[in-house]
Amino acid sequence: MIIFNRFIPFRGYDAINLFGAIFVRYEPNSPMHQRRVYPSLLNHERIHTRQQWELLWIGFYLWYLVEYLFYLIKYRNRHRAYRSIRFEREAYAHERDLDYLRHRRLYAWLKQG
């Protein structure tokens, strides 16, 4: 399910996946309103849906938070901490492969570490 809105995610982000629902930021009065939802962006978020399912959603968010905090302390940089999370590394590595979810192995994100 894709939900276009003006509030989620925060400004500066294009989309976020919350419990399998993909929220895409859309501001009709902004010059950025013409931004298209690219297949790679949706694929990235769908990879997160699969990861969430593997960890029964709550486990995903707990693991995500722990890794983010670990890398934030390690690097003292929010962007670098975010990009270091295993889930994000898998999603970014395969977002352009639109067939990735067809051949993806279970718990593939574990190999990202």
N, C-alpha and C positions, 0 to 999 in steps of 0.2 A: 504494500500500500504506500503510495506517494502522496504526501500532504504539502501543498504549497501554502506558505504563510509568511507573515512579516516579523514574527517573533522568535521562532526556533529555526535554525540555531542562532547563536549570537552573531552580531555583525562581524564580518571578516571571514566567516565560514560559509560554505555553499550548502552543505547538507550534514545531517546527523541521523544516525539510525538508533531509534529507541524502541527496544523490544520488538524489532522487526518492521516497525513503521518508519519510513524514510521521510524526514522533514526537510524540505527544500526552502531556503530563504527566498522570498519574492517580495520586492518593494516596488509597487507599480508607479510611484512618483519619483523614483530614483533613476539616474542615468544608467544604472546597472540593471534595470528591469528587463533589458533585452538579453541578458545572459541566458544561454541555453543550458538545458540539462543534458550533458553529454553522456553517451552510453558508458564511457569509462567511469564517470562519477557514480552512476547507478550501479555498475558492476562492483565498484569499490564498496558501496554500502551493502550490496547483496552478499558479498563475501563476509562482511560483519554479521549479517543475519545468520549465515551458516555457522560462524564461530559462536555466536550467542546460543544457538540451538545446541551445539555440542556441549556447552557448559551450563545448560538449563538457565540461561539468561542471567540469573543472579550471580552465578559463578563467574561469568564473563565480566560483569561490571566490577566485581571484587578484584579479580585478577588484573583487570585493566587499571584500576585505581592504584593497586599496590605497585605495579610496574611503573606507572607514571610517577608516583611519589619517589620510588627508588631512583629513577633516572633524573628526576628533578633535583634531588639531593646530590646525585653524582655529578651532573653537568651544570647545575645552576642556570638552566636555560629552558624555558617552557617549550619552545618549538623543538629543540633537540630531544627533550624528554618525550614529547608526543611522538616524534618520528622514530624513536627507539623502541616503542612498545611493540611486542611481537605481533599483535593483531594488526597494527598499522603497517608493519613491515610486509606482512603477507599481502594485505589489501593493496598497498601501493605497488608491490612487485608484480601483481597479476591483474591490476585493474584494466589494463588495455587488452588482455586476453579474454574476449567475451565468451569463450568456450571453457574457461578455467573451471567453473563450478561443475561442469559435466564430468571432468576427469580428476577433480581435486580429491585427495585422500582425506580421510577423517583426521582431525587434529593436525592438519598440515602446518598450522601456526607454531607448533612446538619445534619444528625444524628451522624456524626463523631466528632462533636464539643461539 
